[in-house]
Amino acid sequence: MSSSIAEGDPEISVVVTVVEGPHALRECLTALGAQSAGPRTEVLVPYDDSIAWVDELVSEFPWARSIAMGQVETERPKSSPSGQHELFDRRRAKGLARARGRIICILEDRGVPEQGWCAAVAKAHRELPHAAIGGAVECGMDHPIAWAVYFCDFSRYQLPFPAGPREYVTDVNISYKRDPLFRVHDVWKHRYHETTVHWRLVRDGETLYLTPDLVVRQRRHSVSLKSILRERVEWGRLFAYTRAMEIGRAMCLAYAVTVPLLPPLLFVRHARTQISKRVRLWRFVSVSPLVALLLVSWSAGELVGYLTRRP
């Protein structure tokens, strides 16, 4: 796919992935609309028939554009976390393909950008050469399960942290230079996987960079322990599948053998992060049993993913 853009096209394209629902999407779009004067920006919201309400909601924001995808089939039932994740991935891919900006960003509807986010994205890409520049994720909901999920998923992106190259950046707050992203179009043209795209960029000599200047607040409104545990298992399985596609069966078996060590290792890593940051240690302690339970569930999913090599 060509990465060329025409004169007059936006400097920044923001692809908003619908993962939660109307309330979250409206909140995210409102925050984008309230951004202070900055670069010329387009906002794209891809949607499939399972969330047909998106078109009407987006029409409330004349500067945003919905992208109809029609009926999208998934490998696993759409009601399952795996089926939902596939829909998220396909929505992201459709949005990336339609983006016209020199800089292309991805947000989730439940990741609300702080004031000045768009201007900070443009400034970062003007000043830095890196293909992928990610930002901070703060917890925006005061609920034990929301905090436990936050610590498991985003502790490495929690403020404060120094800017610099990283092994991982997150697709809930990420921006790309157009040309490097479209050079790896073959790995995301049907379904965007954060890890697959980033590993390919790194293999091609690009750098993943993390900056505290780009901040979003993660606001998960609908959380229940049962649904979160099921999500952890299936998303852990998906992560293992994406890694399995990069390595051979022998390495998959090696990873599978070490899975029982994963929950304590991850727990210690998250605890050390909170100790070093010294801002939310007691919050982490208060939800640590939930964190441990989520890590065990994720690891069980990884084990299945390594053994089956299927999403």
Backbone bond lengths (Angstrom), bond angles and torsions (degrees), N, CA, C in turn:
res aa  C-N    CA-C-N  psi(-1)  N-CA   C-N-CA  omega(-1)  CA-C   N-CA-C  phi
1 M - - - 1.465 - - 1.515 109.48 -
2 S 1.333 116.88 137.46 1.454 121.61 179.02 1.520 110.85 -69.54
3 S 1.338 116.08 143.53 1.461 120.02 177.59 1.521 111.46 -104.59
4 S 1.339 117.00 8.11 1.457 120.28 -176.06 1.526 110.92 -68.82
5 I 1.337 116.05 148.71 1.452 122.03 177.29 1.516 108.77 -129.97
6 A 1.313 116.19 156.68 1.451 121.29 -177.39 1.520 110.58 -95.11
7 E 1.331 115.50 155.65 1.462 119.92 175.70 1.527 109.04 -60.72
8 G 1.308 116.34 135.96 1.461 120.06 -178.06 1.510 113.31 95.28
9 D 1.331 117.46 -10.12 1.461 119.81 176.15 1.526 109.18 -68.83
10 P 1.335 117.93 159.24 1.459 120.54 -177.49 1.521 112.51 -64.67
11 E 1.335 115.43 152.90 1.454 119.22 174.74 1.526 110.05 -74.20
12 I 1.333 116.27 -36.91 1.460 121.39 -176.24 1.522 110.07 -125.35
13 S 1.326 116.73 133.90 1.462 122.97 168.35 1.521 107.70 -111.70
14 V 1.327 116.32 132.05 1.464 121.57 178.00 1.523 108.53 -116.27
15 V 1.328 117.00 114.68 1.459 122.63 177.02 1.522 107.46 -93.45
16 V 1.331 116.36 116.37 1.461 121.05 179.07 1.524 108.30 -98.83
17 T 1.327 116.26 116.43 1.460 121.39 -179.43 1.523 109.55 -89.24
18 V 1.327 116.47 122.68 1.460 120.76 178.12 1.521 108.37 -80.15
19 V 1.325 115.89 114.47 1.462 120.77 178.97 1.523 111.85 -125.33
20 E 1.313 117.83 -16.83 1.457 120.24 -174.38 1.516 113.57 -115.27
21 G 1.324 117.93 -60.51 1.454 117.51 -178.20 1.513 113.30 159.89
22 P 1.345 116.59 -174.06 1.474 121.46 -173.48 1.517 114.16 -57.86
23 H 1.336 117.16 -44.42 1.463 119.23 -177.16 1.525 110.67 -61.76
24 A 1.321 116.39 -46.17 1.458 120.87 -179.08 1.526 110.97 -65.31
25 L 1.328 117.76 -43.55 1.459 120.57 -178.89 1.526 110.69 -63.11
26 R 1.331 117.03 -43.88 1.463 119.95 178.96 1.527 110.81 -61.62
27 E 1.327 116.36 -40.23 1.461 120.28 179.20 1.527 111.42 -64.93
28 C 1.323 117.28 -41.92 1.458 121.57 179.47 1.526 111.17 -65.77
29 L 1.333 116.86 -46.62 1.461 120.06 -179.35 1.526 111.32 -65.71
30 T 1.318 117.36 -36.15 1.461 120.44 176.53 1.521 110.44 -61.59
31 A 1.344 116.68 -42.45 1.461 120.60 178.88 1.527 111.24 -65.36
32 L 1.327 117.51 -38.58 1.468 120.34 177.45 1.523 110.93 -66.60
33 G 1.338 116.18 -38.97 1.457 119.52 179.48 1.511 113.30 -68.11
34 A 1.335 116.59 -22.90 1.464 121.04 -178.22 1.521 112.74 -90.93
35 Q 1.337 117.86 4.68 1.457 120.36 179.31 1.530 109.99 -60.45
36 S 1.324 116.82 139.84 1.457 121.05 179.38 1.516 109.82 -67.01
37 A 1.329 115.82 165.35 1.460 121.42 -177.65 1.521 110.34 -51.00
38 G 1.314 116.27 130.68 1.450 119.98 -176.68 1.517 110.69 -163.56
39 P 1.313 117.62 -147.94 1.461 121.39 -176.00 1.524 112.04 -70.30
40 R 1.317 115.58 155.88 1.468 121.63 175.68 1.529 108.20 -63.87
41 T 1.339 115.86 124.26 1.462 121.10 -169.82 1.520 110.79 -131.64
42 E 1.335 115.95 139.63 1.456 121.10 169.09 1.526 108.55 -114.43
43 V 1.325 115.78 145.58 1.465 121.87 179.21 1.521 108.08 -119.55
44 L 1.327 116.83 124.54 1.458 123.24 -175.89 1.524 109.67 -117.61
45 V 1.333 116.52 133.59 1.461 121.13 179.29 1.528 108.79 -126.74
46 P 1.333 118.83 93.68 1.473 121.23 178.09 1.537 110.30 -71.59
47 Y 1.328 115.52 144.06 1.468 118.73 177.52 1.517 109.86 -149.47
48 D 1.333 115.22 147.85 1.456 121.62 176.02 1.521 108.64 -108.61
49 D 1.312 116.73 178.78 1.465 120.63 -174.43 1.525 113.46 -63.50
50 S 1.336 117.60 -20.70 1.457 119.31 -179.64 1.525 112.60 -71.89
51 I 1.323 117.31 -15.74 1.466 122.11 176.86 1.538 108.79 -131.16
52 A 1.324 115.67 52.68 1.465 121.00 -174.95 1.522 112.77 -62.21
53 W 1.344 118.30 -19.10 1.465 121.95 178.46 1.525 113.04 -63.25
54 V 1.332 117.43 -17.24 1.464 120.98 -175.69 1.527 111.63 -59.25
55 D 1.326 116.87 -40.99 1.461 120.28 -175.37 1.526 111.17 -58.60
56 E 1.326 116.91 -45.73 1.467 120.43 -179.60 1.519 111.18 -66.95
57 L 1.339 117.30 -41.17 1.458 119.43 -179.12 1.531 110.83 -65.15
58 V 1.325 117.16 -44.06 1.459 120.41 -178.23 1.528 110.80 -64.04
59 S 1.337 117.49 -28.67 1.466 120.39 179.15 1.527 112.11 -62.70
60 E 1.340 117.60 -16.90 1.463 121.24 175.67 1.526 111.57 -71.79
61 F 1.334 116.22 -14.46 1.466 121.77 -178.40 1.534 107.76 -119.76
62 P 1.327 118.59 91.49 1.474 121.46 -170.68 1.526 114.24 -58.81
63 W 1.315 117.70 -23.85 1.458 121.32 -177.82 1.530 112.04 -85.23
64 A 1.327 118.41 -6.74 1.469 122.10 178.02 1.520 109.63 -100.20
65 R 1.329 115.87 157.80 1.470 120.18 -176.87 1.527 109.75 -130.78
66 S 1.316 117.04 122.45 1.460 120.99 173.91 1.524 109.44 -84.24
67 I 1.335 116.10 149.21 1.462 122.09 -178.92 1.519 108.09 -125.18
68 A 1.313 116.89 109.89 1.460 121.45 -178.32 1.526 110.39 -76.71
69 M 1.331 116.19 131.27 1.458 122.22 179.39 1.523 112.36 -109.93
70 G 1.329 117.05 -8.49 1.456 120.25 -178.42 1.514 111.89 71.85
71 Q 1.319 115.64 -151.91 1.470 121.76 179.70 1.523 109.58 -79.06
72 V 1.316 117.21 125.13 1.463 121.98 179.57 1.529 108.31 -116.71
73 E 1.318 116.74 121.02 1.461 121.50 178.79 1.531 109.67 -86.98
74 T 1.328 116.17 145.57 1.462 121.71 179.81 1.522 110.03 -123.33
75 E 1.336 115.63 154.39 1.459 120.48 -179.03 1.520 111.86 -66.50
76 R 1.330 116.60 -35.44 1.454 121.57 179.27 1.525 108.47 -118.73
77 P 1.334 119.27 162.23 1.468 121.23 -174.26 1.527 112.58 -52.88
78 K 1.319 115.65 139.68 1.462 120.08 -177.89 1.521 112.05 -64.66
79 S 1.315 117.10 -22.20 1.462 120.21 179.72 1.530 112.16 -77.60
80 S 1.335 117.72 -12.85 1.463 121.51 -178.49 1.528 109.96 -87.18
81 P 1.342 117.92 156.18 1.468 119.80 175.41 1.529 112.94 -56.70
82 S 1.337 117.57 -36.46 1.471 119.71 179.00 1.519 110.92 -66.97
83 G 1.339 116.65 -43.20 1.454 119.93 177.78 1.513 111.58 -63.59
84 Q 1.337 116.40 -40.55 1.461 120.12 177.36 1.524 110.88 -63.79
85 H 1.331 116.59 -42.45 1.465 119.85 179.94 1.526 110.56 -62.09
86 E 1.320 116.89 -39.47 1.457 118.95 177.72 1.522 111.10 -62.14
87 L 1.326 117.24 -39.99 1.458 120.22 176.26 1.527 110.71 -62.12
88 F 1.334 116.83 -43.02 1.470 119.65 177.41 1.528 110.04 -57.68
89 D 1.341 115.18 -46.93 1.468 120.38 -177.68 1.522 111.52 -61.99
90 R 1.321 116.83 -40.48 1.467 120.21 -178.77 1.530 111.12 -72.29
91 R 1.332 116.88 -34.28 1.471 119.31 175.28 1.529 110.23 -63.69
92 R 1.325 116.51 -43.89 1.462 119.28 178.15 1.524 111.23 -59.93
93 A 1.332 116.48 -45.17 1.465 120.25 -179.48 1.521 111.52 -60.51
94 K 1.328 117.17 -42.79 1.469 120.58 179.12 1.524 110.55 -63.28
95 G 1.332 116.76 -42.97 1.453 119.79 179.30 1.515 112.64 -63.86
96 L 1.333 116.84 -43.49 1.464 120.43 178.36 1.525 110.78 -60.14
97 A 1.321 116.74 -42.33 1.464 120.80 -178.14 1.529 112.06 -64.00
98 R 1.338 117.31 -31.58 1.466 121.23 -177.67 1.536 112.97 -90.40
99 A 1.308 117.48 -9.20 1.462 120.80 -175.34 1.527 111.03 -67.81
100 R 1.330 116.35 140.94 1.460 121.87 -177.93 1.524 113.13 -112.25
101 G 1.310 117.63 -4.00 1.451 120.14 -173.48 1.515 114.82 -77.83
102 R 1.343 114.94 159.46 1.464 120.77 172.66 1.524 111.47 -70.67
103 I 1.327 114.77 -25.67 1.457 122.30 175.29 1.526 106.76 -121.69
104 I 1.322 116.78 132.47 1.466 120.80 -176.68 1.524 108.56 -121.76
105 C 1.327 115.45 124.64 1.465 121.48 -174.55 1.526 110.38 -116.91
106 I 1.319 115.15 156.04 1.463 121.29 173.11 1.530 108.54 -126.67
107 L 1.328 115.18 131.67 1.461 122.98 170.69 1.521 108.07 -127.70
108 E 1.330 116.85 159.05 1.457 121.54 166.13 1.520 108.61 -97.33
109 D 1.332 116.30 154.79 1.459 118.09 179.11 1.526 111.81 -60.61
110 R 1.344 117.66 -30.27 1.462 120.19 179.88 1.528 112.76 -89.09
111 G 1.329 117.48 6.53 1.460 121.92 173.64 1.512 109.18 -105.43
112 V 1.323 117.58 97.33 1.462 122.22 -172.73 1.531 109.74 -87.17
113 P 1.341 117.64 118.93 1.468 119.80 -178.32 1.522 111.85 -74.20
114 E 1.323 115.46 142.96 1.451 119.60 177.17 1.529 110.53 -77.36
115 Q 1.325 114.67 162.38 1.463 120.90 179.06 1.530 109.99 -54.68
116 G 1.321 116.64 136.10 1.453 121.39 178.97 1.514 114.59 85.44
117 W 1.344 116.96 6.32 1.469 120.55 -176.81 1.534 111.15 -61.81
118 C 1.321 117.52 -47.27 1.473 120.52 -178.28 1.528 110.86 -62.04
119 A 1.322 117.14 -44.05 1.464 120.53 178.73 1.522 110.79 -63.10
120 A 1.345 117.01 -37.59 1.462 120.44 179.48 1.523 111.45 -67.70
121 V 1.349 116.81 -37.04 1.465 120.59 176.30 1.528 109.98 -60.65
122 A 1.336 116.88 -49.56 1.461 120.60 -179.17 1.527 111.25 -60.66
123 K 1.317 117.18 -42.39 1.472 121.50 -179.39 1.531 110.25 -64.19
124 A 1.336 117.20 -43.95 1.461 120.17 -179.48 1.521 111.60 -59.81
125 H 1.336 116.68 -42.64 1.467 119.12 -178.06 1.522 112.93 -76.11
126 R 1.327 117.66 -23.89 1.467 119.44 173.28 1.521 110.85 -70.20
127 E 1.330 116.01 -37.26 1.463 120.20 -171.64 1.519 114.13 -93.41
128 L 1.338 117.41 -19.87 1.459 121.23 -174.48 1.519 110.76 -118.93
129 P 1.337 118.32 145.78 1.462 120.95 -177.41 1.524 114.58 -88.27
130 H 1.308 118.37 -3.76 1.457 121.95 -167.87 1.523 112.52 -72.27
131 A 1.345 114.98 145.53 1.466 120.82 -176.88 1.520 111.99 -69.59
132 A 1.326 117.35 -39.52 1.465 122.36 -176.29 1.522 108.88 -124.92
133 I 1.323 115.79 123.02 1.460 121.14 179.31 1.520 107.61 -123.43
134 G 1.324 115.72 115.90 1.451 121.56 -179.92 1.517 111.12 -105.73
135 G 1.333 115.26 171.77 1.451 119.32 -176.43 1.514 113.16 -134.69
136 A 1.319 113.87 -171.76 1.460 122.17 -176.15 1.524 111.04 -80.52
137 V 1.333 114.95 152.21 1.463 122.29 174.07 1.525 107.26 -127.79
138 E 1.327 115.90 121.58 1.452 122.33 177.33 1.527 109.25 -109.38
139 C 1.314 117.04 152.83 1.458 121.26 178.88 1.528 109.06 -81.33
140 G 1.329 116.31 127.35 1.448 120.63 -177.37 1.511 114.48 -108.98
141 M 1.356 117.92 7.93 1.464 121.72 -179.03 1.518 109.43 -129.67
142 D 1.334 117.12 130.57 1.458 120.89 -179.10 1.528 109.48 -96.48
143 H 1.352 115.19 79.88 1.460 122.04 -178.27 1.527 106.99 -144.77
144 P 1.336 119.41 137.17 1.470 120.57 -174.97 1.525 113.77 -54.01
145 I 1.337 117.96 -44.76 1.470 119.46 -178.66 1.520 110.03 -67.77
146 A 1.336 116.57 -41.31 1.463 119.53 178.26 1.528 110.83 -60.66
147 W 1.325 117.63 -40.20 1.459 120.54 177.80 1.521 110.99 -66.58
148 A 1.320 117.94 -41.36 1.463 120.39 -179.81 1.524 110.95 -62.74
149 V 1.339 116.58 -44.63 1.467 120.46 176.80 1.519 110.22 -61.77
150 Y 1.319 115.90 -42.48 1.465 120.42 -179.61 1.524 111.23 -59.23
151 F 1.324 117.07 -47.74 1.465 119.85 -179.02 1.529 111.03 -63.32
152 C 1.334 117.50 -37.34 1.468 120.38 179.74 1.521 112.17 -69.54
153 D 1.328 116.38 -40.19 1.465 120.52 -172.03 1.524 114.27 -93.08
154 F 1.335 117.36 -32.90 1.460 118.99 -165.70 1.520 115.00 -129.92
155 S 1.334 118.76 12.43 1.464 118.72 -177.05 1.529 111.96 -59.49
156 R 1.335 117.40 -33.93 1.461 119.09 -179.32 1.532 111.87 -71.97
157 Y 1.342 116.82 -14.21 1.473 120.69 178.90 1.522 112.41 -105.97
158 Q 1.327 116.81 8.50 1.458 122.25 -178.92 1.529 110.40 -77.78
159 L 1.312 117.16 134.97 1.454 121.43 175.09 1.533 110.00 -69.54
160 P 1.332 118.67 149.01 1.467 126.38 -2.60 1.530 111.40 -89.22
161 F 1.323 115.73 156.38 1.459 121.51 172.07 1.526 108.07 -157.36
162 P 1.324 117.93 153.89 1.463 120.78 177.87 1.523 110.84 -80.42
163 A 1.299 116.38 146.20 1.464 120.56 175.10 1.525 109.89 -69.03
164 G 1.333 115.45 148.45 1.450 119.04 176.56 1.517 112.14 162.27
165 P 1.328 117.54 173.52 1.465 121.89 177.14 1.526 110.57 -62.30
166 R 1.343 115.96 146.26 1.456 121.38 -178.89 1.529 109.89 -138.79
167 E 1.331 114.45 160.12 1.455 120.26 174.27 1.522 110.79 -77.04
168 Y 1.350 116.12 -30.42 1.460 120.97 -178.39 1.520 110.18 -132.57
169 V 1.322 116.20 143.00 1.456 124.26 164.46 1.527 106.06 -133.58
170 T 1.332 117.73 155.98 1.453 120.26 -170.65 1.526 113.08 -102.75
171 D 1.334 115.78 144.13 1.460 120.38 -178.70 1.528 113.06 -79.54
172 V 1.322 118.70 3.85 1.462 118.81 172.65 1.527 111.21 -88.93
173 N 1.351 116.34 -5.81 1.468 121.20 177.40 1.516 108.08 -158.74
174 I 1.320 116.51 77.62 1.457 121.32 -171.93 1.523 110.15 -139.09
175 S 1.325 115.70 147.21 1.463 121.48 176.52 1.524 108.79 -137.13
176 Y 1.321 115.40 144.47 1.463 121.32 -177.30 1.529 110.47 -127.90
177 K 1.308 116.19 146.41 1.456 119.89 164.30 1.526 107.21 -73.02
178 R 1.290 116.08 139.73 1.463 121.00 -170.31 1.526 113.08 -60.42
179 D 1.321 117.15 -49.58 1.467 119.62 -172.80 1.525 113.40 -61.39
180 P 1.349 120.18 -48.49 1.475 118.61 177.59 1.523 112.59 -61.83
181 L 1.333 116.96 -37.07 1.464 119.47 -179.80 1.521 111.12 -64.02
182 F 1.330 116.89 -43.14 1.466 119.38 -177.89 1.523 112.10 -77.44
183 R 1.317 117.79 -17.43 1.467 118.77 173.66 1.516 111.47 -69.16
184 V 1.330 117.40 -22.01 1.467 120.84 177.32 1.529 110.23 -109.20
185 H 1.311 115.59 28.22 1.467 121.65 -177.97 1.521 112.27 -56.11
186 D 1.309 117.23 -31.82 1.464 119.97 -176.63 1.526 112.78 -63.23
187 V 1.344 118.64 -24.28 1.461 119.84 -177.83 1.528 112.51 -90.25
188 W 1.342 118.01 -10.83 1.466 118.60 179.22 1.528 113.56 -127.01
189 K 1.327 118.58 4.86 1.462 119.88 -172.75 1.526 113.11 -63.55
190 H 1.333 117.89 -29.96 1.459 120.74 178.33 1.523 112.17 -102.01
191 R 1.328 115.28 -39.33 1.456 119.62 -175.14 1.522 108.88 -151.70
192 Y 1.319 115.97 119.81 1.467 121.35 -178.59 1.527 110.13 -82.45
193 H 1.338 116.13 119.02 1.466 122.50 169.78 1.516 107.17 -112.46
194 E 1.313 116.75 120.62 1.472 121.11 179.75 1.525 111.72 -50.28
195 T 1.346 116.95 -51.60 1.456 119.79 -175.32 1.523 111.94 -64.99
196 T 1.330 117.67 -42.72 1.456 120.83 -178.81 1.523 111.52 -62.37
197 V 1.331 116.66 -44.88 1.467 121.41 179.36 1.527 110.34 -63.16
198 H 1.324 116.81 -45.24 1.458 119.47 -174.75 1.524 111.86 -72.65
199 W 1.317 117.17 -38.67 1.462 118.74 176.67 1.538 110.64 -62.73
200 R 1.318 116.42 -38.20 1.466 119.58 178.99 1.540 110.67 -67.20
201 L 1.315 117.46 -42.14 1.465 119.99 177.69 1.524 110.64 -59.89
202 V 1.318 116.90 -43.52 1.464 120.75 -179.67 1.524 110.66 -64.75
203 R 1.325 117.26 -42.11 1.468 119.76 177.41 1.522 111.49 -61.95
204 D 1.323 116.45 -29.60 1.463 120.92 179.45 1.525 112.33 -83.27
205 G 1.328 116.98 5.05 1.456 120.51 176.28 1.514 115.42 94.71
206 E 1.321 117.17 6.49 1.462 120.41 179.89 1.532 110.27 -87.17
207 T 1.328 115.24 166.61 1.465 121.86 -178.10 1.522 110.41 -119.12
208 L 1.324 115.73 137.91 1.460 121.55 170.77 1.522 107.23 -92.76
209 Y 1.319 116.82 130.49 1.459 121.72 -173.53 1.515 109.56 -127.01
210 L 1.326 116.48 139.47 1.464 121.63 179.99 1.522 109.32 -119.28
211 T 1.343 115.70 131.79 1.457 120.52 179.73 1.527 110.08 -130.19
212 P 1.337 118.07 142.73 1.463 120.43 177.22 1.528 113.06 -79.30
213 D 1.324 117.32 -0.97 1.468 120.23 -176.19 1.530 112.90 -79.69
214 L 1.330 117.60 -17.50 1.467 121.47 178.91 1.525 107.10 -105.68
215 V 1.315 117.51 112.07 1.462 120.58 -172.97 1.525 110.88 -124.25
216 V 1.331 116.16 129.89 1.463 121.63 169.36 1.520 108.25 -123.66
217 R 1.321 115.62 154.62 1.470 121.54 177.41 1.526 108.78 -111.99
218 Q 1.316 115.03 120.88 1.457 122.53 -177.61 1.524 109.45 -79.69
219 R 1.341 116.48 118.10 1.454 121.09 -176.35 1.529 109.53 -124.88
220 R 1.335 115.39 89.47 1.461 121.01 177.00 1.518 108.45 -88.39
221 H 1.318 115.94 109.09 1.461 120.48 -176.61 1.526 112.00 -82.93
222 S 1.312 117.06 -37.22 1.470 120.67 -174.91 1.528 109.21 -105.86
223 V 1.328 116.06 99.31 1.456 120.08 179.22 1.528 109.74 -133.42
224 S 1.322 115.60 130.48 1.464 121.47 170.93 1.514 106.32 -135.93
225 L 1.318 117.06 149.58 1.455 120.30 -175.64 1.524 111.14 -61.35
226 K 1.324 117.73 -41.49 1.459 120.69 -178.81 1.520 111.27 -61.12
227 S 1.337 116.83 -47.55 1.464 119.68 -177.81 1.524 111.43 -68.23
228 I 1.335 116.87 -36.11 1.461 120.10 -179.52 1.521 111.01 -68.54
229 L 1.328 117.77 -40.22 1.465 120.34 178.65 1.518 111.00 -63.90
230 R 1.324 116.58 -42.35 1.470 119.92 177.59 1.531 110.39 -63.49
231 E 1.329 115.81 -41.26 1.461 120.58 177.94 1.519 111.00 -60.68
232 R 1.343 116.95 -43.95 1.469 120.31 -179.39 1.520 111.58 -58.26
233 V 1.349 116.46 -45.16 1.459 120.71 -178.25 1.530 110.10 -60.80
234 E 1.326 116.13 -49.75 1.461 119.12 -174.14 1.521 112.28 -73.41
235 W 1.317 117.80 -32.92 1.456 119.35 177.90 1.520 111.59 -75.40
236 G 1.336 117.19 -32.52 1.459 119.76 172.63 1.517 111.23 -63.27
237 R 1.324 115.34 -39.61 1.464 120.35 176.66 1.529 110.78 -62.75
238 L 1.337 116.86 -40.91 1.462 120.53 -179.83 1.520 110.93 -65.68
239 F 1.326 117.26 -41.36 1.466 120.29 177.52 1.531 110.46 -59.92
240 A 1.336 116.73 -45.68 1.463 120.28 179.79 1.529 110.67 -62.66
241 Y 1.324 116.44 -36.49 1.466 120.00 178.61 1.529 110.74 -63.34
242 T 1.356 116.97 -45.26 1.465 118.85 -179.71 1.524 110.64 -63.51
243 R 1.321 117.18 -35.79 1.466 119.54 176.34 1.523 110.44 -70.70
244 A 1.329 117.42 -38.04 1.464 120.81 -179.46 1.524 111.65 -61.20
245 M 1.341 116.76 -31.05 1.458 120.60 178.79 1.530 112.09 -69.51
246 E 1.353 115.80 -16.20 1.462 120.63 -177.81 1.537 111.88 -98.26
247 I 1.329 117.27 -15.61 1.466 120.61 -173.65 1.531 109.93 -129.05
248 G 1.304 117.02 170.74 1.459 121.36 -179.53 1.514 112.39 -85.91
249 R 1.332 115.64 174.29 1.464 121.16 -178.97 1.518 111.96 -63.34
250 A 1.319 117.62 -35.17 1.461 120.14 -179.44 1.526 110.54 -62.47
251 M 1.336 116.37 -42.91 1.461 119.69 178.76 1.521 110.99 -68.02
252 C 1.337 116.90 -35.37 1.469 119.58 176.55 1.525 110.74 -60.29
253 L 1.330 115.68 -42.53 1.467 119.65 178.82 1.524 110.76 -65.81
254 A 1.331 116.12 -37.18 1.462 119.80 178.52 1.530 110.26 -64.17
255 Y 1.328 116.65 -43.73 1.464 119.92 177.10 1.529 110.52 -63.31
256 A 1.336 116.44 -40.38 1.461 120.11 -178.81 1.532 111.00 -61.40
257 V 1.337 116.17 -40.75 1.461 120.49 -179.72 1.528 111.44 -62.56
258 T 1.339 116.75 -32.98 1.466 120.12 -176.66 1.528 113.08 -89.25
259 V 1.316 118.18 -2.90 1.472 120.52 -177.90 1.530 113.37 -55.04
260 P 1.352 120.55 -40.51 1.473 118.74 179.23 1.532 113.86 -57.12
261 L 1.337 117.21 -23.35 1.462 120.40 178.25 1.524 112.29 -81.29
262 L 1.326 116.81 -14.63 1.457 120.75 -171.15 1.530 113.86 -65.04
263 P 1.345 120.13 -49.12 1.473 118.35 -177.67 1.531 113.89 -56.59
264 P 1.365 119.19 -49.73 1.470 116.78 179.11 1.521 113.45 -64.83
265 L 1.340 117.15 -36.56 1.464 119.66 179.24 1.522 110.97 -63.85
266 L 1.340 116.56 -45.63 1.462 120.28 179.46 1.526 110.87 -65.75
267 F 1.325 116.64 -39.77 1.467 119.48 179.84 1.523 110.36 -61.53
268 V 1.320 116.83 -45.66 1.462 120.53 179.07 1.525 110.21 -62.53
269 R 1.322 117.40 -40.15 1.465 120.69 179.38 1.526 110.71 -61.78
270 H 1.343 116.49 -46.11 1.464 119.25 179.34 1.528 111.04 -65.16
271 A 1.334 117.16 -39.64 1.460 120.35 179.18 1.524 110.92 -63.68
272 R 1.326 116.99 -43.64 1.464 120.53 179.27 1.518 110.72 -63.18
273 T 1.343 117.25 -35.83 1.463 120.19 177.23 1.516 110.67 -61.34
274 Q 1.336 116.42 -45.38 1.466 119.73 -178.99 1.525 111.44 -68.59
275 I 1.322 117.31 -35.99 1.465 120.47 177.29 1.525 110.24 -63.87
276 S 1.327 116.09 -42.19 1.466 119.73 -177.70 1.527 111.83 -69.95
277 K 1.328 117.19 -35.23 1.473 120.03 -178.36 1.519 112.08 -79.30
278 R 1.329 117.27 -31.65 1.459 122.90 174.50 1.531 113.23 60.13
279 V 1.301 117.33 31.02 1.467 118.90 179.34 1.523 112.05 -118.88
280 R 1.338 118.29 -27.49 1.454 120.23 -176.29 1.521 111.81 -136.49
281 L 1.312 116.97 28.75 1.463 120.29 -175.83 1.524 111.08 -61.10
282 W 1.329 117.52 -45.79 1.460 119.18 -177.38 1.522 111.55 -69.42
283 R 1.309 116.82 -31.39 1.468 119.23 173.97 1.522 109.75 -63.72
284 F 1.333 116.72 -42.29 1.460 120.56 177.58 1.531 110.88 -62.04
285 V 1.315 117.01 -44.01 1.463 120.60 179.65 1.524 110.33 -60.25
286 S 1.332 116.79 -40.22 1.465 120.32 -176.04 1.518 112.95 -66.19
287 V 1.342 117.03 -27.70 1.475 119.43 -178.71 1.525 111.15 -111.62
288 S 1.333 117.39 13.16 1.468 120.22 -175.23 1.531 113.53 -59.78
289 P 1.353 121.27 -35.40 1.474 117.84 175.12 1.529 112.79 -61.69
290 L 1.329 116.62 -38.69 1.463 119.79 176.65 1.519 111.10 -66.28
291 V 1.323 116.79 -41.72 1.467 120.69 177.55 1.524 109.89 -57.60
292 A 1.334 117.26 -46.56 1.468 121.00 -179.69 1.527 111.02 -60.83
293 L 1.323 116.77 -41.71 1.470 120.91 179.98 1.525 111.07 -64.14
294 L 1.315 116.87 -41.30 1.465 120.56 178.97 1.525 110.99 -66.42
295 L 1.308 117.38 -37.88 1.467 120.70 179.76 1.525 111.46 -67.37
296 V 1.320 116.82 -38.27 1.470 120.17 176.81 1.531 109.70 -64.33
297 S 1.321 116.78 -41.88 1.467 120.60 -179.75 1.520 110.83 -64.44
298 W 1.328 116.59 -44.98 1.467 120.60 177.91 1.535 110.34 -59.51
299 S 1.316 116.54 -45.27 1.463 120.68 -177.69 1.518 111.59 -64.13
300 A 1.333 116.89 -36.38 1.464 119.78 176.41 1.528 109.91 -62.11
301 G 1.329 116.39 -39.41 1.456 119.82 177.03 1.516 112.14 -65.28
302 E 1.338 116.00 -41.63 1.466 119.18 177.56 1.527 110.52 -59.25
303 L 1.318 117.11 -43.23 1.464 120.47 -179.48 1.525 110.56 -57.27
304 V 1.329 116.52 -47.14 1.468 120.38 179.00 1.523 110.53 -61.77
305 G 1.329 116.79 -41.66 1.458 120.59 -179.35 1.518 113.17 -62.81
306 Y 1.333 117.15 -40.83 1.466 120.38 179.07 1.523 111.56 -68.49
307 L 1.331 115.93 -37.45 1.457 118.88 -176.67 1.527 112.36 -77.02
308 T 1.323 117.58 -35.59 1.464 120.58 -177.85 1.528 113.24 -94.33
309 R 1.341 116.58 -24.68 1.482 121.51 -175.44 1.521 111.16 54.65
310 R 1.328 114.89 37.15 1.470 121.17 178.00 1.515 109.21 -131.90
311 P 1.354 118.59 148.52 1.464 121.26 178.35 1.519 112.10 -71.34
